[in-house]
């Protein structure tokens, strides 16, 4: 399992980072789940916008560029919402609602993914 770290703050943010790289995995995202733990997140590659149609819980969305620099943070995105494309974003990390604030994440932070 991968981990999400903040190079800016020199700490581990998410202990259990799942990766969605394939077309099917990216399309499914978090659909079908009833919740997401505080130490879990899903990193969706090749994605600069998201929807929460058919989801059962709210999420925080952290959009990053190709070097994993945070471009935008959307907190507490409720089910049945749409986040329009983020300029310069190449992927998104979806995490439990409240996580971005709890982890003190900010636009401009440099993230890192480790195995």
Beta strands, then each sheet from edge to edge (+ up, - down):
strand 1: 2-6
strand 2: 11-20
strand 3: 40-45
strand 4: 50-51
strand 5: 59-64
strand 6: 70-77
strand 7: 82-83
strand 8: 91-96
strand 9: 111-114
sheet 1: 6+ 5- 8+ 3- 2- 1+ 9-
sheet 2: 4+ 7-
end
